[in-house]
Amino acid sequence: MTPLQLENLKKIGNDRVHVGYPLGKMSTFKAGGSVEALCEVDSSAMLKEIVEFLVGESIPYTVIGRGSNILVRDEGLQGVVILLEGEFEKIVKEEGQRYQVIVGAGTSLFDLLLYCRDQGLRGLELLAGIPGKVGGATCMNAGGFGGRIADHISAVQMMDRDGTVRWVGKKELRFNYRSFSRPIGSVLLRILISLTPDSQEAVRQRIVEYLKAKKQRQPLDQPSAGCVFKNPPGDYAGRMIEEAGLKGKTIGGAKISEKHANFIVNTGGATARDVLCLIDLV
């Protein structure tokens, strides 16, 4: 971006625009460089103004959640990264529907699970332990233990590049294994989630059980981005990596976890290049 473009962006976002933000350190990998600018957006009006400005200036932009499933290049990123906060972190019950909730894309999965526990709503416990946000989990169709978030999504609200805000129903949504197809440049705003009633204690217990299972199998105490490779049909990537003798393989500060071979962890001081070299090796 030019200095003038940065200045104009800051006029829109005020003190919520951070120039040269260390995005890599924010990510759960704790590796990689900075982004030209990071914008914390707390309202639909602000988001529309920023997106219209970026599109008009041909400045690349992307929206991330908590940075739990990304790897930032060591050289950093050009353009703008947008974080959704404020009104996008709210959870409200759908009017007239006892077991449907509208969840802001900037809501953390942890907060959503606490809400479901307190309201006695079952279905999303399998997301326990995933350190992301609802928007990111939707875009990745996050899941585990035989389920996925798409199983409970009835509609999504998105903003297109031209600023148009619309709801898209379940029949039009295209979810696949760890992916969700949507128009280029569109931003997820809110997700309508349908759940099933249950007791608070039953929901709490399932969350605890899923967390316990993950702690036993996954290196949750080390910086990582979760599972790196998708499972091929009929098999598991972690098993195949272990069978290839790569469990524990280290390049620089990056290491294929000895606890779960589909995890690459930062043992301290890893660069994005270290991680990419391990990925290429696998």
C-alpha positions in Angstrom: 0.0 0.0 0.0 1.1 3.6 -0.6 1.5 6.0 2.4 -1.6 7.8 1.2 -3.7 4.6 1.1 -2.6 3.8 4.6 -3.5 7.2 5.8 -6.9 7.0 4.2 -7.5 3.6 5.7 -6.6 5.0 9.2 -9.1 7.8 8.7 -11.8 5.1 8.3 -10.7 2.8 11.1 -9.2 5.4 13.4 -7.2 3.7 16.3 -8.4 0.3 15.2 -6.0 0.2 12.3 -2.5 -1.2 13.2 0.3 -0.8 10.6 3.0 -3.4 10.4 1.1 -5.8 12.7 3.1 -8.9 13.8 0.5 -11.4 12.5 2.8 -14.4 12.8 3.2 -13.9 16.5 -0.6 -13.6 16.9 -1.2 -16.9 15.1 -1.2 -20.1 17.1 1.9 -21.3 15.3 3.8 -18.3 16.8 5.8 -18.0 13.6 6.0 -15.8 10.6 6.1 -12.1 9.7 3.9 -9.1 9.7 1.0 -7.8 7.7 0.9 -4.3 6.2 -2.1 -3.4 8.2 -4.6 -5.1 10.5 -8.1 -3.7 11.0 -10.3 -4.5 14.0 -13.8 -4.0 12.8 -16.6 -3.8 15.3 -19.7 -2.9 13.2 -21.3 -3.7 9.8 -21.1 -0.1 8.8 -17.4 0.1 9.4 -16.8 -3.2 7.6 -18.8 -2.0 4.6 -16.8 1.2 4.4 -13.4 -0.6 4.7 -14.3 -3.3 2.2 -15.5 -0.7 -0.3 -12.3 1.3 0.2 -10.1 -1.7 -0.3 -11.9 -3.0 -3.3 -11.9 0.5 -4.9 -8.1 0.8 -4.3 -7.4 -2.8 -5.4 -5.8 -3.6 -2.1 -5.9 -7.3 -1.2 -7.7 -8.2 2.0 -8.6 -11.3 4.0 -10.6 -11.9 7.2 -9.3 -14.2 9.8 -10.6 -15.4 13.2 -8.0 -16.1 15.9 -5.2 -17.1 13.5 -5.4 -20.8 14.6 -5.3 -22.4 11.1 -2.9 -20.2 9.2 0.8 -19.9 8.5 2.2 -16.5 7.8 5.1 -16.1 5.5 8.4 -15.0 7.1 8.5 -12.1 4.6 5.0 -11.0 5.8 1.8 -10.2 3.9 0.8 -7.4 1.6 -2.6 -5.8 2.1 -5.0 -5.9 5.0 -6.1 -8.5 7.5 -9.5 -7.9 9.0 -10.6 -9.1 12.5 -14.3 -9.1 13.4 -15.1 -7.8 16.9 -17.8 -5.9 18.7 -21.3 -6.7 17.2 -19.8 -9.8 15.5 -19.0 -11.4 18.9 -22.7 -11.6 20.0 -24.8 -14.7 20.4 -28.6 -14.3 20.3 -31.5 -16.7 20.1 -33.4 -16.7 16.8 -36.7 -15.0 17.4 -39.5 -17.6 17.9 -37.0 -20.5 17.8 -36.0 -22.0 21.1 -33.2 -24.1 19.8 -31.7 -21.9 17.1 -29.0 -19.2 17.7 -27.5 -16.5 15.6 -23.8 -16.4 16.3 -21.5 -13.6 15.2 -18.5 -14.8 13.1 -16.1 -13.1 15.6 -17.4 -15.2 18.5 -14.8 -17.6 19.9 -15.7 -21.3 19.9 -15.0 -21.4 23.6 -17.6 -18.7 24.3 -20.1 -20.5 22.1 -19.6 -23.7 23.9 -20.1 -22.0 27.3 -23.3 -20.5 25.9 -24.6 -23.9 24.8 -23.7 -25.4 28.1 -25.5 -22.7 30.0 -28.6 -22.9 27.7 -28.7 -26.7 27.6 -28.1 -27.0 23.9 -26.4 -30.0 22.4 -24.5 -30.6 19.2 -21.3 -28.6 19.1 -19.4 -30.3 21.9 -17.2 -31.9 19.3 -15.6 -28.5 18.7 -14.2 -28.4 22.3 -10.5 -27.6 22.3 -10.4 -25.9 18.9 -8.9 -22.5 19.5 -10.7 -20.6 16.8 -13.7 -18.4 16.1 -17.1 -19.4 14.6 -16.4 -17.7 11.3 -13.2 -19.5 10.8 -14.7 -22.8 12.0 -17.5 -22.4 9.4 -15.1 -21.5 6.5 -13.0 -24.6 7.4 -16.0 -26.8 8.2 -14.3 -27.7 11.4 -15.1 -30.9 13.2 -14.0 -34.1 14.8 -15.2 -37.3 16.5 -17.3 -38.0 13.4 -19.1 -34.7 13.2 -18.7 -31.2 11.7 -20.0 -27.8 12.3 -21.9 -27.8 8.9 -24.2 -30.5 10.4 -25.7 -27.7 12.5 -25.6 -24.7 10.2 -29.0 -23.6 8.8 -27.9 -20.4 7.1 -25.1 -17.8 7.0 -25.2 -14.1 6.6 -22.4 -12.6 4.4 -21.3 -9.4 2.9 -20.3 -9.4 -0.7 -17.5 -7.3 -2.2 -20.0 -4.6 -3.2 -21.3 -4.2 0.3 -24.5 -6.2 -0.2 -25.5 -8.1 3.0 -27.6 -11.3 2.5 -28.6 -14.5 4.2 -27.9 -17.7 2.3 -30.0 -20.8 3.3 -28.8 -24.3 3.9 -29.8 -25.6 0.5 -27.5 -23.1 -1.2 -24.5 -23.7 1.1 -21.7 -25.9 -0.3 -19.8 -27.6 2.5 -17.1 -30.2 1.9 -14.5 -31.9 3.9 -12.7 -29.0 5.8 -13.9 -26.4 3.3 -16.8 -24.1 2.5 -17.3 -22.5 -0.9 -18.4 -18.9 -1.1 -18.0 -15.9 -3.4 -14.4 -14.5 -3.6 -14.0 -11.5 -1.3 -17.2 -12.2 0.7 -17.1 -11.9 4.4 -19.1 -14.1 6.8 -21.0 -12.0 9.4 -23.3 -14.3 11.3 -24.2 -18.0 11.3 -27.6 -19.5 12.1 -27.0 -22.7 14.1 -29.7 -25.3 14.9 -29.2 -27.4 18.1 -31.0 -29.9 20.2 -32.2 -29.4 23.8 -30.4 -31.3 26.6 -29.5 -30.9 30.2 -26.7 -28.5 31.2 -24.8 -31.3 33.0 -25.0 -33.6 30.0 -23.6 -30.9 27.6 -20.9 -30.0 30.2 -19.9 -33.7 30.6 -19.5 -34.2 26.8 -17.4 -31.1 26.5 -15.1 -32.4 29.3 -14.9 -35.9 27.6 -14.0 -34.4 24.2 -11.4 -32.2 25.8 -9.9 -35.1 27.7 -9.7 -37.2 24.6 -7.9 -34.4 22.7 -5.4 -33.7 25.5 -4.5 -37.4 25.4 -4.0 -37.6 21.7 -2.9 -34.1 20.6 0.0 -31.8 21.6 -2.2 -29.0 22.9 0.6 -27.6 25.1 2.8 -26.6 22.1 2.2 -23.9 19.4 0.7 -25.4 16.3 -2.1 -25.0 13.7 -3.8 -28.3 14.5 -3.8 -31.1 12.0 -1.8 -30.0 8.9 -2.9 -32.6 6.3 -6.4 -33.7 5.3 -7.1 -37.4 5.8 -7.2 -39.3 2.5 -10.3 -41.4 1.9 -10.3 -44.5 4.1 -7.1 -43.6 6.0 -5.6 -41.1 8.4 -2.8 -38.7 7.5 -1.2 -39.0 10.9 -1.0 -42.8 10.7 0.6 -42.6 7.2 3.2 -40.0 8.4 4.1 -42.2 11.3 4.4 -45.2 9.1 6.8 -43.3 6.9 9.1 -42.9 9.9 8.7 -39.1 10.1 7.3 -38.8 13.6 9.6 -36.6 15.6 11.4 -35.2 12.5 12.7 -31.7 13.1 13.7 -28.9 10.8 14.9 -25.8 12.6 12.4 -25.0 15.3 9.6 -27.0 13.7 8.9 -30.6 14.6 6.5 -33.3 13.6 4.8 -34.1 16.9 5.7 -37.3 18.6 2.3 -37.3 20.2 0.3 -36.9 16.9 2.1 -37.1 13.6 -0.4 -34.9 11.8 0.7 -31.9 14.0 3.7 -29.8 13.3 4.7 -27.9 16.5 6.9 -24.9 17.2 9.5 -26.1 19.7 10.8 -22.6 20.0 12.0 -20.1 17.4 10.5 -21.9 14.4 10.2 -19.9 11.2 7.4 -20.3 8.6 10.1 -21.7 6.3 10.9 -24.4 8.8 7.3 -25.4 8.8 7.0 -25.3 5.0 10.1 -27.5 4.7 8.6 -30.1 6.9 5.3 -29.9 4.9 7.2 -30.4 1.7 9.1 -33.3 3.2 5.9 -35.1 4.1 
